[in-house]
Amino acid sequence: MEKLLVATGNSHKTGEIRAMLGAGYDVSDLKAYPELAAVEETGTTFLANATLKAVEISRQVAGLVLADDSGLEVDALDGAPGVYSSRYAGEDGNDAANNAKLLRALDGEERRTARFRCVMVLAEHGKVLAHFDGAVEGRIIGERQGKAGFGYDPLFTPDGYDQTFAELGEAVKNGFSHRARAMEKVLGWLSERFGH
């Protein structure tokens, strides 16, 4: 079984990645390494932040490290909240506050197209091995709907669906989300490396 450390403390994110990787991988995250200091996300792009996390954590922990940075890009807000998605309404990363701020920012706005974007970086021994990206297009609805998922899932309806990610549930979301699309590319790379 191949070991993979996901450079996050977000158990929702780790769970999604674990489900996508399947049984051949032993997936852990930063909760297994409480002694490691959090890596400051000082980059201005998803790739920069994912690289910072992957490289720094892979300097301190043996084996493959996968880091991602992802967020919501809203066209009417010139791509905001973007890299600041998790802390859009403040540093504490409160989903309800972030959702409320987004709805206020879009109040009266007719153009509600948006996308979730994810960039993933694999690193080992402090060096980047590869990076991958994925996106899913959709729109922001006028009020929260659904109980599943996290982040902006209750406000985001993907193209081709009438329900939000929070209503569709994890099994459906994990089939085509921004993270799923990036992970598909990660899986291709891993299967070439490990031959399975």
N, CA, C and O atoms as a DFTB+ gen file, in Angstrom:
784 C
 N C O
     1  1       0.846      -1.191       0.000
     2  2       0.000       0.000       0.000
     3  2       0.881       1.241       0.000
     4  3       1.801       1.362       0.809
     5  1       0.590       2.166      -0.921
     6  2       1.388       3.391      -1.042
     7  2       0.914       4.425      -0.024
     8  3      -0.283       4.605       0.197
     9  1       1.886       5.096       0.585
    10  2       1.552       6.126       1.562
    11  2       1.489       7.492       0.885
    12  3       2.315       7.815       0.032
    13  1       0.501       8.281       1.276
    14  2       0.369       9.629       0.742
    15  2      -0.110      10.540       1.865
    16  3      -1.133      10.280       2.498
    17  1       0.638      11.602       2.101
    18  2       0.246      12.591       3.110
    19  2      -0.395      13.768       2.394
    20  3       0.206      14.363       1.500
    21  1      -1.610      14.098       2.787
    22  2      -2.288      15.269       2.248
    23  2      -1.971      16.442       3.174
    24  3      -2.246      16.392       4.373
    25  1      -1.399      17.484       2.610
    26  2      -0.934      18.621       3.415
    27  2      -2.108      19.531       3.773
    28  3      -2.198      20.666       3.304
    29  1      -3.000      19.015       4.609
    30  2      -4.149      19.782       5.069
    31  2      -4.559      19.295       6.449
    32  3      -4.248      18.170       6.839
    33  1      -5.253      20.144       7.177
    34  2      -5.876      19.734       8.430
    35  2      -7.386      19.624       8.252
    36  3      -8.115      19.373       9.212
    37  1      -7.851      19.814       7.012
    38  2      -9.279      19.790       6.688
    39  2      -9.720      18.350       6.437
    40  3      -9.417      17.773       5.393
    41  1     -10.434      17.778       7.399
    42  2     -10.820      16.367       7.285
    43  2     -11.798      16.124       6.142
    44  3     -11.836      15.022       5.594
    45  1     -12.599      17.142       5.765
    46  2     -13.496      16.990       4.608
    47  2     -12.675      16.763       3.339
    48  3     -12.979      15.880       2.536
    49  1     -11.634      17.573       3.176
    50  2     -10.777      17.484       1.999
    51  2     -10.056      16.130       1.975
    52  3     -10.004      15.466       0.939
    53  1      -9.504      15.731       3.118
    54  2      -8.809      14.440       3.200
    55  2      -9.753      13.300       2.861
    56  3      -9.377      12.375       2.141
    57  1     -10.965      13.359       3.370
    58  2     -11.958      12.319       3.095
    59  2     -12.286      12.211       1.620
    60  3     -12.397      11.109       1.083
    61  1     -12.444      13.364       0.955
    62  2     -12.716      13.360      -0.480
    63  2     -11.559      12.711      -1.237
    64  3     -11.774      11.876      -2.115
    65  1     -10.333      13.100      -0.893
    66  2      -9.154      12.567      -1.590
    67  2      -8.998      11.078      -1.315
    68  3      -8.688      10.308      -2.224
    69  1      -9.211      10.667      -0.070
    70  2      -9.120       9.245       0.290
    71  2     -10.118       8.419      -0.526
    72  3      -9.782       7.352      -1.040
    73  1     -11.344       8.926      -0.637
    74  2     -12.387       8.216      -1.390
    75  2     -12.013       8.100      -2.867
    76  3     -12.261       7.071      -3.496
    77  1     -11.424       9.143      -3.407
    78  2     -11.052       9.135      -4.828
    79  2      -9.858       8.222      -5.105
    80  3      -9.787       7.599      -6.164
    81  1      -8.920       8.140      -4.157
    82  2      -7.736       7.297      -4.353
    83  2      -8.055       5.814      -4.237
    84  3      -7.467       4.996      -4.944
    85  1      -8.974       5.464      -3.357
    86  2      -9.354       4.066      -3.212
    87  2      -8.428       3.294      -2.285
    88  3      -7.581       3.865      -1.599
    89  1      -8.615       1.982      -2.286
    90  2      -8.013       1.106      -1.285
    91  2      -6.504       0.922      -1.405
    92  3      -5.879       0.456      -0.452
    93  1      -5.902       1.265      -2.522
    94  2      -4.470       1.023      -2.696
    95  2      -3.568       2.031      -2.015
    96  3      -2.344       1.926      -2.095
    97  1      -4.164       3.014      -1.341
    98  2      -3.371       4.086      -0.748
    99  2      -3.688       4.268       0.725
   100  3      -4.843       4.216       1.146
   101  1      -2.635       4.481       1.494
   102  2      -2.761       4.795       2.916
   103  2      -2.659       6.315       3.018
   104  3      -1.566       6.879       2.969
   105  1      -3.811       6.970       3.162
   106  2      -3.874       8.429       3.125
   107  2      -3.961       8.983       4.549
   108  3      -4.818       8.582       5.335
   109  1      -3.065       9.902       4.858
   110  2      -3.135      10.600       6.148
   111  2      -3.070      12.094       5.866
   112  3      -2.870      12.509       4.724
   113  1      -3.238      12.897       6.904
   114  2      -3.109      14.346       6.727
   115  2      -2.347      14.933       7.903
   116  3      -1.786      14.193       8.711
   117  1      -2.321      16.235       8.005
   118  2      -1.491      16.909       9.010
   119  2      -1.955      16.666      10.444
   120  3      -1.216      16.946      11.388
   121  1      -3.168      16.152      10.616
   122  2      -3.616      15.825      11.972
   123  2      -2.767      14.707      12.571
   124  3      -2.696      14.564      13.792
   125  1      -2.127      13.917      11.717
   126  2      -1.226      12.853      12.183
   127  2       0.143      13.416      12.578
   128  3       0.972      12.694      13.132
   129  1       0.383      14.694      12.296
   130  2       1.674      15.335      12.586
   131  2       1.430      16.661      13.309
   132  3       1.722      17.723      12.760
   133  1       0.904      16.614      14.521
   134  2       0.573      17.861      15.224
   135  2       1.789      18.743      15.519
   136  3       1.645      19.934      15.793
   137  1       2.986      18.152      15.461
   138  2       4.188      18.934      15.750
   139  2       4.584      19.863      14.597
   140  3       5.381      20.781      14.795
   141  1       4.041      19.637      13.402
   142  2       4.404      20.470      12.255
   143  2       3.668      21.804      12.309
   144  3       2.464      21.862      12.562
   145  1       4.412      22.862      12.068
   146  2       3.797      24.194      12.033
   147  2       3.017      24.360      10.733
   148  3       3.400      23.818       9.697
   149  1       1.936      25.103      10.795
   150  2       1.140      25.378       9.593
   151  2       1.984      26.192       8.615
   152  3       2.747      27.072       9.014
   153  1       1.834      25.886       7.340
   154  2       2.543      26.631       6.301
   155  2       1.695      27.837       5.936
   156  3       0.513      27.704       5.618
   157  1       2.302      29.010       5.984
   158  2       1.567      30.224       5.673
   159  2       1.325      30.310       4.168
   160  3       2.256      30.193       3.371
   161  1       0.075      30.514       3.795
   162  2      -0.292      30.608       2.380
   163  2      -0.161      32.058       1.938
   164  3      -1.120      32.828       1.988
   165  1       1.039      32.415       1.506
   166  2       1.318      33.798       1.136
   167  2       1.259      34.014      -0.375
   168  3       1.463      35.132      -0.849
   169  1       0.983      32.957      -1.129
   170  2       0.920      33.076      -2.582
   171  2      -0.327      33.820      -3.031
   172  3      -1.299      33.942      -2.285
   173  1      -0.282      34.314      -4.267
   174  2      -1.431      35.039      -4.820
   175  2      -2.159      34.202      -5.875
   176  3      -3.112      34.665      -6.501
   177  1      -1.690      32.948      -6.063
   178  2      -2.377      32.030      -6.974
   179  2      -2.557      30.688      -6.265
   180  3      -1.869      30.389      -5.290
   181  1      -3.483      29.896      -6.766
   182  2      -3.689      28.557      -6.205
   183  2      -2.417      27.721      -6.338
   184  3      -2.049      26.997      -5.413
   185  1      -1.744      27.821      -7.491
   186  2      -0.513      27.049      -7.707
   187  2       0.566      27.446      -6.709
   188  3       1.248      26.581      -6.161
   189  1       0.726      28.728      -6.468
   190  2       1.756      29.197      -5.529
   191  2       1.491      28.658      -4.125
   192  3       2.414      28.186      -3.461
   193  1       0.248      28.723      -3.670
   194  2      -0.072      28.244      -2.316
   195  2       0.081      26.731      -2.197
   196  3       0.615      26.240      -1.202
   197  1      -0.382      25.988      -3.201
   198  2      -0.251      24.529      -3.163
   199  2       1.227      24.134      -3.156
   200  3       1.622      23.197      -2.462
   201  1       2.033      24.851      -3.927
   202  2       3.472      24.564      -3.989
   203  2       4.136      24.839      -2.644
   204  3       4.933      24.031      -2.166
   205  1       3.810      25.975      -2.035
   206  2       4.374      26.308      -0.717
   207  2       4.124      25.173       0.280
   208  3       5.038      24.733       0.977
   209  1       2.878      24.710       0.336
   210  2       2.512      23.665       1.305
   211  2       3.198      22.338       0.985
   212  3       3.757      21.699       1.876
   213  1       3.157      21.921      -0.282
   214  2       3.720      20.620      -0.658
   215  2       5.223      20.565      -0.402
   216  3       5.733      19.589       0.148
   217  1       5.918      21.613      -0.802
   218  2       7.380      21.640      -0.670
   219  2       7.787      21.666       0.803
   220  3       8.642      20.887       1.224
   221  1       7.185      22.549       1.576
   222  2       7.577      22.687       2.978
   223  2       7.278      21.418       3.780
   224  3       8.126      20.963       4.548
   225  1       6.095      20.849       3.615
   226  2       5.747      19.643       4.373
   227  2       6.616      18.462       3.926
   228  3       7.015      17.643       4.754
   229  1       6.910      18.369       2.623
   230  2       7.728      17.246       2.136
   231  2       9.183      17.358       2.582
   232  3       9.920      16.375       2.507
   233  1       9.612      18.532       3.044
   234  2      10.948      18.672       3.632
   235  2      10.987      18.040       5.022
   236  3      12.045      17.617       5.488
   237  1       9.829      17.979       5.681
   238  2       9.766      17.552       7.074
   239  2       9.243      16.129       7.275
   240  3       9.426      15.543       8.342
   241  1       8.589      15.574       6.246
   242  2       7.969      14.256       6.365
   243  2       8.416      13.396       5.188
   244  3       8.422      13.857       4.047
   245  1       8.788      12.160       5.459
   246  2       9.227      11.263       4.387
   247  2       8.039      10.841       3.535
   248  3       6.915      10.725       4.022
   249  1       8.307      10.615       2.263
   250  2       7.277      10.103       1.362
   251  2       6.600      11.187       0.546
   252  3       6.965      12.362       0.603
   253  1       5.617      10.766      -0.203
   254  2       4.885      11.665      -1.089
   255  2       3.944      12.577      -0.314
   256  3       3.237      12.138       0.594
   257  1       3.946      13.838      -0.683
   258  2       3.041      14.818      -0.083
   259  2       2.210      15.432      -1.205
   260  3       2.738      15.847      -2.236
   261  1       0.910      15.479      -0.982
   262  2      -0.007      16.100      -1.924
   263  2      -0.631      17.319      -1.251
   264  3      -1.219      17.208      -0.175
   265  1      -0.503      18.474      -1.885
   266  2      -1.132      19.683      -1.351
   267  2      -2.044      20.256      -2.417
   268  3      -1.760      20.165      -3.612
   269  1      -3.133      20.843      -1.976
   270  2      -3.985      21.519      -2.937
   271  2      -4.326      22.896      -2.423
   272  3      -4.284      23.164      -1.222
   273  1      -4.658      23.746      -3.340
   274  2      -5.286      25.004      -2.983
   275  2      -6.454      25.131      -3.944
   276  3      -6.320      24.912      -5.148
   277  1      -7.569      25.481      -3.401
   278  2      -8.759      25.526      -4.228
   279  2      -9.672      26.611      -3.718
   280  3      -9.531      27.091      -2.593
   281  1     -10.600      26.986      -4.553
   282  2     -11.531      28.010      -4.138
   283  2     -12.543      28.314      -5.212
   284  3     -12.598      27.671      -6.260
   285  1     -13.334      29.305      -4.916
   286  2     -14.430      29.721      -5.774
   287  2     -14.054      31.008      -6.492
   288  3     -13.591      31.963      -5.868
   289  1     -14.254      31.029      -7.801
   290  2     -14.020      32.231      -8.599
   291  2     -15.362      32.695      -9.163
   292  3     -16.000      31.972      -9.929
   293  1     -15.784      33.888      -8.790
   294  2     -17.067      34.427      -9.237
   295  2     -16.799      35.509     -10.277
   296  3     -16.088      36.477     -10.008
   297  1     -17.375      35.338     -11.471
   298  2     -17.076      36.252     -12.582
   299  2     -17.458      37.694     -12.273
   300  3     -16.691      38.608     -12.576
   301  1     -18.625      37.916     -11.679
   302  2     -19.082      39.286     -11.387
   303  2     -18.203      39.969     -10.346
   304  3     -18.233      41.193     -10.214
   305  1     -17.419      39.184      -9.605
   306  2     -16.525      39.740      -8.575
   307  2     -15.062      39.684      -9.024
   308  3     -14.147      39.670      -8.200
   309  1     -14.859      39.653     -10.348
   310  2     -13.505      39.613     -10.926
   311  2     -12.669      38.459     -10.384
   312  3     -11.467      38.607     -10.160
   313  1     -13.317      37.299     -10.173
   314  2     -12.592      36.119      -9.723
   315  2     -12.523      35.943      -8.220
   316  3     -12.021      34.928      -7.739
   317  1     -13.023      36.920      -7.466
   318  2     -13.058      36.775      -6.000
   319  2     -14.143      35.754      -5.647
   320  3     -15.074      35.549      -6.425
   321  1     -14.030      35.120      -4.489
   322  2     -12.984      35.247      -3.474
   323  2     -11.660      34.562      -3.831
   324  3     -10.649      34.839      -3.185
   325  1     -11.631      33.689      -4.825
   326  2     -10.371      33.113      -5.309
   327  2      -9.524      32.473      -4.223
   328  3     -10.016      31.656      -3.444
   329  1      -8.237      32.849      -4.171
   330  2      -7.321      32.239      -3.195
   331  2      -7.701      32.576      -1.754
   332  3      -7.197      31.959      -0.816
   333  1      -8.584      33.546      -1.582
   334  2      -9.016      33.925      -0.231
   335  2     -10.351      33.279       0.140
   336  3     -10.992      33.703       1.102
   337  1     -10.779      32.258      -0.610
   338  2     -12.102      31.650      -0.411
   339  2     -12.364      31.218       1.024
   340  3     -13.434      31.500       1.564
   341  1     -11.410      30.542       1.649
   342  2     -11.661      30.016       2.996
   343  2     -11.648      31.107       4.064
   344  3     -12.177      30.913       5.158
   345  1     -11.051      32.241       3.754
   346  2     -10.984      33.334       4.735
   347  2     -11.591      34.624       4.181
   348  3     -11.180      35.725       4.548
   349  1     -12.568      34.471       3.298
   350  2     -13.219      35.596       2.630
   351  2     -13.833      36.567       3.636
   352  3     -13.738      37.782       3.464
   353  1     -14.462      36.036       4.685
   354  2     -15.121      36.883       5.682
   355  2     -14.278      37.060       6.949
   356  3     -14.762      37.586       7.951
   357  1     -13.009      36.615       6.901
   358  2     -12.137      36.725       8.072
   359  2     -11.255      35.506       8.201
   360  3     -11.499      34.482       7.563
   361  1     -10.235      35.614       9.023
   362  2      -9.212      34.580       9.146
   363  2      -9.691      33.265       9.747
   364  3      -9.011      32.248       9.607
   365  1     -10.846      33.259      10.414
   366  2     -11.265      32.029      11.096
   367  2     -11.857      30.977      10.161
   368  3     -12.143      29.866      10.607
   369  1     -12.051      31.293       8.878
   370  2     -12.529      30.307       7.922
   371  2     -13.938      29.816       8.203
   372  3     -14.215      28.625       8.057
   373  1     -14.821      30.699       8.598
   374  2     -16.194      30.329       8.945
   375  2     -17.053      30.232       7.685
   376  3     -17.285      31.235       7.011
   377  1     -17.530      29.010       7.362
   378  2     -18.304      28.788       6.138
   379  2     -19.555      29.656       6.071
   380  3     -19.844      30.250       5.032
   381  1     -20.298      29.733       7.172
   382  2     -21.549      30.505       7.181
   383  2     -21.278      31.989       6.915
   384  3     -22.008      32.629       6.157
   385  1     -20.232      32.533       7.538
   386  2     -19.878      33.945       7.334
   387  2     -19.402      34.185       5.906
   388  3     -19.737      35.204       5.302
   389  1     -18.623      33.254       5.365
   390  2     -18.150      33.382       3.983
   391  2     -19.332      33.371       3.011
   392  3     -19.386      34.175       2.080
   393  1     -20.279      32.452       3.236
   394  2     -21.460      32.359       2.374
   395  2     -22.282      33.644       2.449
   396  3     -22.739      34.155       1.427
   397  1     -22.466      34.160       3.658
   398  2     -23.253      35.379       3.844
   399  2     -22.591      36.563       3.139
   400  3     -23.274      37.368       2.506
   401  1     -21.276      36.672       3.243
   402  2     -20.563      37.777       2.590
   403  2     -20.690      37.671       1.071
   404  3     -20.873      38.680       0.391
   405  1     -20.594      36.454       0.540
   406  2     -20.721      36.258      -0.904
   407  2     -22.120      36.665      -1.379
   408  3     -22.259      37.344      -2.397
   409  1     -23.135      36.258      -0.655
   410  2     -24.505      36.628      -1.039
   411  2     -24.697      38.145      -1.003
   412  3     -25.363      38.705      -1.874
   413  1     -24.125      38.806      -0.013
   414  2     -24.206      40.273       0.054
   415  2     -23.499      40.910      -1.149
   416  3     -24.006      41.861      -1.745
   417  1     -22.335      40.380      -1.494
   418  2     -21.560      40.934      -2.612
   419  2     -22.295      40.775      -3.941
   420  3     -22.111      41.579      -4.854
   421  1     -23.130      39.734      -4.050
   422  2     -23.853      39.475      -5.295
   423  2     -25.291      39.990      -5.276
   424  3     -26.042      39.767      -6.225
   425  1     -25.671      40.668      -4.216
   426  2     -27.037      41.171      -4.092
   427  2     -27.366      42.078      -5.279
   428  3     -26.672      43.066      -5.520
   429  1     -28.416      41.744      -6.011
   430  2     -28.832      42.532      -7.166
   431  2     -28.058      42.234      -8.441
   432  3     -28.363      42.797      -9.491
   433  1     -27.082      41.375      -8.369
   434  2     -26.244      41.033      -9.529
   435  2     -26.912      39.922     -10.344
   436  3     -27.268      38.875      -9.802
   437  1     -27.078      40.156     -11.638
   438  2     -27.694      39.130     -12.492
   439  2     -26.674      38.106     -12.976
   440  3     -26.995      36.927     -13.121
   441  1     -25.451      38.554     -13.224
   442  2     -24.412      37.624     -13.710
   443  2     -23.862      36.854     -12.512
   444  3     -23.142      37.411     -11.683
   445  1     -24.207      35.569     -12.428
   446  2     -23.844      34.777     -11.249
   447  2     -22.999      33.553     -11.620
   448  3     -22.911      32.596     -10.851
   449  1     -22.387      33.593     -12.794
   450  2     -21.531      32.480     -13.209
   451  2     -20.283      32.432     -12.331
   452  3     -19.751      33.458     -11.908
   453  1     -19.838      31.201     -12.074
   454  2     -18.685      30.994     -11.186
   455  2     -18.087      29.634     -11.481
   456  3     -18.645      28.840     -12.238
   457  1     -16.946      29.381     -10.870
   458  2     -16.347      28.048     -10.980
   459  2     -15.582      27.751      -9.700
   460  3     -15.045      28.643      -9.043
   461  1     -15.552      26.466      -9.375
   462  2     -14.634      25.994      -8.350
   463  2     -13.372      25.570      -9.087
   464  3     -13.447      24.848     -10.081
   465  1     -12.216      26.012      -8.606
   466  2     -10.941      25.636      -9.210
   467  2     -10.061      24.988      -8.146
   468  3     -10.065      25.397      -6.985
   469  1      -9.315      23.981      -8.557
   470  2      -8.408      23.271      -7.661
   471  2      -7.069      23.069      -8.360
   472  3      -7.021      22.652      -9.517
   473  1      -5.991      23.365      -7.655
   474  2      -4.641      23.058      -8.144
   475  2      -3.988      22.163      -7.106
   476  3      -4.001      22.475      -5.915
   477  1      -3.419      21.053      -7.552
   478  2      -2.748      20.099      -6.669
   479  2      -1.279      19.986      -7.049
   480  3      -0.918      20.023      -8.225
   481  1      -0.443      19.847      -6.027
   482  2       1.000      19.702      -6.231
   483  2       1.471      18.482      -5.459
   484  3       1.166      18.330      -4.276
   485  1       2.214      17.616      -6.131
   486  2       2.879      16.471      -5.490
   487  2       4.338      16.830      -5.283
   488  3       5.001      17.332      -6.190
   489  1       4.832      16.567      -4.077
   490  2       6.236      16.857      -3.775
   491  2       6.831      15.728      -2.946
   492  3       6.119      14.950      -2.310
   493  1       8.151      15.663      -2.972
   494  2       8.884      14.675      -2.184
   495  2      10.268      15.257      -1.908
   496  3      10.893      15.821      -2.806
   497  1      10.745      15.125      -0.679
   498  2      12.071      15.622      -0.303
   499  2      12.250      17.109      -0.641
   500  3      13.341      17.526      -1.029
   501  1      11.191      17.906      -0.497
   502  2      11.301      19.340      -0.733
   503  2      11.320      19.754      -2.192
   504  3      11.634      20.902      -2.505
   505  1      10.984      18.823      -3.101
   506  2      11.000      19.143      -4.531
   507  2       9.638      18.826      -5.157
   508  3       9.023      17.805      -4.851
   509  1       9.186      19.712      -6.030
   510  2       7.929      19.496      -6.753
   511  2       8.138      18.402      -7.788
   512  3       9.081      18.451      -8.577
   513  1       7.246      17.413      -7.776
   514  2       7.288      16.343      -8.773
   515  2       6.375      16.657      -9.955
   516  3       6.722      16.394     -11.107
   517  1       5.200      17.225      -9.658
   518  2       4.229      17.538     -10.719
   519  2       3.115      18.388     -10.126
   520  3       2.920      18.425      -8.911
   521  1       2.388      19.070     -11.007
   522  2       1.181      19.780     -10.555
   523  2       0.046      19.535     -11.539
   524  3       0.267      19.235     -12.712
   525  1      -1.170      19.671     -11.032
   526  2      -2.379      19.300     -11.765
   527  2      -3.475      20.303     -11.424
   528  3      -3.452      20.916     -10.356
   529  1      -4.433      20.469     -12.334
   530  2      -5.541      21.354     -12.000
   531  2      -6.862      20.791     -12.506
   532  3      -6.902      19.913     -13.368
   533  1      -7.938      21.325     -11.942
   534  2      -9.279      20.934     -12.346
   535  2     -10.241      22.058     -12.022
   536  3     -10.004      22.835     -11.097
   537  1     -11.325      22.149     -12.775
   538  2     -12.330      23.179     -12.520
   539  2     -13.705      22.630     -12.868
   540  3     -13.836      21.728     -13.695
   541  1     -14.719      23.182     -12.230
   542  2     -16.101      22.859     -12.574
   543  2     -16.879      24.176     -12.622
   544  3     -16.849      24.974     -11.685
   545  1     -17.577      24.377     -13.744
   546  2     -18.340      25.610     -13.961
   547  2     -19.730      25.490     -13.355
   548  3     -20.271      24.393     -13.216
   549  1     -20.296      26.635     -12.996
   550  2     -21.643      26.636     -12.447
   551  2     -22.114      28.044     -12.186
   552  3     -21.660      28.999     -12.816
   553  1     -23.043      28.158     -11.234
   554  2     -23.550      29.482     -10.879
   555  2     -23.864      29.543      -9.389
   556  3     -24.066      28.519      -8.738
   557  1     -23.901      30.763      -8.866
   558  2     -24.207      31.000      -7.460
   559  2     -25.700      31.302      -7.342
   560  3     -26.208      32.213      -7.996
   561  1     -26.393      30.539      -6.511
   562  2     -27.824      30.774      -6.306
   563  2     -28.030      31.818      -5.210
   564  3     -27.070      32.266      -4.583
   565  1     -29.295      32.202      -4.981
   566  2     -29.595      33.321      -4.090
   567  2     -29.675      33.002      -2.615
   568  3     -29.701      33.914      -1.789
   569  1     -29.716      31.706      -2.257
   570  2     -29.753      31.332      -0.834
   571  2     -29.191      29.936      -0.659
   572  3     -29.186      29.135      -1.593
   573  1     -28.719      29.649       0.548
   574  2     -28.116      28.351       0.843
   575  2     -29.152      27.234       0.687
   576  3     -30.291      27.361       1.138
   577  1     -28.734      26.130       0.035
   578  2     -29.606      24.960      -0.105
   579  2     -28.783      23.695       0.062
   580  3     -27.736      23.540      -0.568
   581  1     -29.258      22.785       0.917
   582  2     -28.589      21.510       1.121
   583  2     -27.745      21.480       2.371
   584  3     -27.307      22.517       2.869
   585  1     -27.519      20.272       2.877
   586  2     -26.791      20.099       4.148
   587  2     -25.441      19.408       3.982
   588  3     -24.621      19.445       4.899
   589  1     -25.194      18.785       2.844
   590  2     -23.943      18.043       2.656
   591  2     -22.817      19.004       2.252
   592  3     -23.052      20.190       2.020
   593  1     -21.603      18.474       2.172
   594  2     -20.477      19.260       1.698
   595  2     -20.002      20.286       2.711
   596  3     -20.328      20.212       3.896
   597  1     -19.229      21.240       2.224
   598  2     -18.661      22.289       3.078
   599  2     -18.338      23.489       2.215
   600  3     -18.504      23.447       0.996
   601  1     -17.878      24.557       2.839
   602  2     -17.510      25.754       2.087
   603  2     -18.716      26.370       1.384
   604  3     -19.759      26.608       1.993
   605  1     -18.549      26.620       0.094
   606  2     -19.594      27.277      -0.695
   607  2     -20.544      26.270      -1.362
   608  3     -21.367      26.661      -2.190
   609  1     -20.441      24.990      -1.014
   610  2     -21.283      23.962      -1.640
   611  2     -22.781      24.283      -1.606
   612  3     -23.469      23.992      -2.584
   613  1     -23.331      24.879      -0.512
   614  2     -24.773      25.161      -0.491
   615  2     -25.209      26.288      -1.442
   616  3     -26.405      26.493      -1.644
   617  1     -24.256      27.009      -2.019
   618  2     -24.590      28.124      -2.920
   619  2     -24.248      27.839      -4.379
   620  3     -24.632      28.607      -5.261
   621  1     -23.537      26.755      -4.647
   622  2     -23.010      26.507      -5.992
   623  2     -23.787      25.396      -6.693
   624  3     -23.827      24.256      -6.231
   625  1     -24.403      25.755      -7.822
   626  2     -25.091      24.770      -8.657
   627  2     -24.229      24.525      -9.894
   628  3     -24.046      25.432     -10.705
   629  1     -23.695      23.308     -10.048
   630  2     -22.846      23.031     -11.210
   631  2     -23.660      23.002     -12.498
   632  3     -24.839      22.648     -12.488
   633  1     -23.024      23.375     -13.606
   634  2     -23.689      23.341     -14.914
   635  2     -24.269      21.951     -15.161
   636  3     -23.624      20.936     -14.899
   637  1     -25.500      21.929     -15.669
   638  2     -26.159      20.664     -15.983
   639  2     -26.981      20.104     -14.833
   640  3     -27.608      19.055     -14.978
   641  1     -26.988      20.787     -13.696
   642  2     -27.727      20.315     -12.517
   643  2     -28.648      21.420     -12.000
   644  3     -28.396      22.605     -12.215
   645  1     -29.711      21.014     -11.320
   646  2     -30.639      21.962     -10.700
   647  2     -30.434      22.028      -9.193
   648  3     -31.111      22.791      -8.505
   649  1     -29.497      21.226      -8.676
   650  2     -29.248      21.188      -7.237
   651  2     -27.831      21.672      -6.946
   652  3     -26.945      21.598      -7.797
   653  1     -27.637      22.167      -5.730
   654  2     -26.302      22.599      -5.312
   655  2     -25.440      21.374      -4.998
   656  3     -25.948      20.262      -4.859
   657  1     -24.140      21.597      -4.889
   658  2     -23.240      20.524      -4.447
   659  2     -23.690      19.977      -3.095
   660  3     -23.572      18.778      -2.840
   661  1     -24.206      20.852      -2.223
   662  2     -24.639      20.429      -0.886
   663  2     -25.896      19.557      -0.950
   664  3     -26.143      18.762      -0.043
   665  1     -26.688      19.700      -2.009
   666  2     -27.868      18.857      -2.182
   667  2     -27.530      17.565      -2.921
   668  3     -28.128      16.522      -2.657
   669  1     -26.586      17.632      -3.834
   670  2     -26.219      16.456      -4.627
   671  2     -25.542      15.386      -3.779
   672  3     -25.652      14.197      -4.077
   673  1     -24.843      15.801      -2.726
   674  2     -24.167      14.856      -1.844
   675  2     -22.770      14.507      -2.332
   676  3     -22.413      14.735      -3.487
   677  1     -21.996      13.949      -1.417
   678  2     -20.574      13.703      -1.700
   679  2     -20.331      12.699      -2.810
   680  3     -19.414      12.883      -3.610
   681  1     -21.129      11.641      -2.880
   682  2     -20.889      10.607      -3.897
   683  2     -20.996      11.210      -5.301
   684  3     -20.167      10.922      -6.163
   685  1     -22.010      12.040      -5.531
   686  2     -22.185      12.673      -6.842
   687  2     -21.104      13.731      -7.050
   688  3     -20.454      13.767      -8.095
   689  1     -20.917      14.592      -6.050
   690  2     -19.932      15.671      -6.156
   691  2     -18.536      15.116      -6.444
   692  3     -17.823      15.631      -7.305
   693  1     -18.153      14.066      -5.719
   694  2     -16.807      13.504      -5.897
   695  2     -16.589      12.921      -7.281
   696  3     -15.451      12.663      -7.674
   697  1     -17.673      12.711      -8.028
   698  2     -17.543      12.172      -9.380
   699  2     -17.067      13.190     -10.398
   700  3     -16.474      12.818     -11.410
   701  1     -17.318      14.487     -10.144
   702  2     -16.946      15.470     -11.175
   703  2     -16.521      16.834     -10.628
   704  3     -16.400      17.790     -11.394
   705  1     -16.298      16.936      -9.342
   706  2     -15.917      18.229      -8.763
   707  2     -14.551      18.693      -9.280
   708  3     -13.831      17.939      -9.933
   709  1     -14.216      19.935      -8.978
   710  2     -12.901      20.484      -9.318
   711  2     -11.785      19.619      -8.735
   712  3     -10.770      19.371      -9.386
   713  1     -11.992      19.161      -7.489
   714  2     -10.985      18.309      -6.852
   715  2     -10.918      16.950      -7.551
   716  3      -9.835      16.397      -7.739
   717  1     -12.081      16.415      -7.934
   718  2     -12.117      15.132      -8.643
   719  2     -11.382      15.227      -9.973
   720  3     -10.660      14.307     -10.359
   721  1     -11.568      16.334     -10.667
   722  2     -10.928      16.501     -11.978
   723  2      -9.410      16.628     -11.838
   724  3      -8.663      16.106     -12.665
   725  1      -8.958      17.318     -10.797
   726  2      -7.516      17.388     -10.546
   727  2      -6.991      16.025     -10.092
   728  3      -5.914      15.597     -10.507
   729  1      -7.766      15.342      -9.230
   730  2      -7.341      14.033      -8.716
   731  2      -7.240      12.980      -9.818
   732  3      -6.403      12.081      -9.742
   733  1      -8.084      13.086     -10.834
   734  2      -7.995      12.165     -11.971
   735  2      -6.604      12.228     -12.586
   736  3      -6.016      11.204     -12.935
   737  1      -6.088      13.448     -12.712
   738  2      -4.745      13.642     -13.268
   739  2      -3.671      13.138     -12.290
   740  3      -2.670      12.552     -12.702
   741  1      -3.897      13.376     -10.992
   742  2      -2.968      12.865      -9.970
   743  2      -2.921      11.339     -10.044
   744  3      -1.843      10.746     -10.021
   745  1      -4.085      10.712     -10.134
   746  2      -4.159       9.237     -10.204
   747  2      -3.405       8.709     -11.415
   748  3      -2.721       7.689     -11.327
   749  1      -3.526       9.394     -12.541
   750  2      -2.785       8.981     -13.739
   751  2      -1.286       9.003     -13.489
   752  3      -0.567       8.081     -13.872
   753  1      -0.823      10.070     -12.837
   754  2       0.603      10.206     -12.530
   755  2       1.051       9.123     -11.550
   756  3       2.098       8.505     -11.738
   757  1       0.254       8.897     -10.501
   758  2       0.601       7.889      -9.488
   759  2       0.620       6.486     -10.097
   760  3       1.485       5.676      -9.761
   761  1      -0.323       6.198     -10.983
   762  2      -0.354       4.842     -11.557
   763  2       0.853       4.610     -12.462
   764  3       1.345       3.487     -12.573
   765  1       1.330       5.683     -13.112
   766  2       2.568       5.542     -13.906
   767  2       3.753       5.292     -12.981
   768  3       4.610       4.457     -13.271
   769  1       3.798       6.014     -11.874
   770  2       4.929       5.861     -10.947
   771  2       4.933       4.500     -10.264
   772  3       5.978       3.858     -10.162
   773  1       3.758       4.056      -9.791
   774  2       3.699       2.829      -9.017
   775  2       3.256       1.610      -9.827
   776  3       3.305       0.483      -9.335
   777  1       2.831       1.837     -11.049
   778  2       2.459       0.715     -11.910
   779  2       1.140       0.066     -11.529
   780  3       0.928      -1.111     -11.820
   781  1       0.242       0.816     -10.877
   782  2      -1.098       0.265     -10.593
   783  2      -2.124       1.379     -10.511
   784  3      -3.304       1.115     -10.280
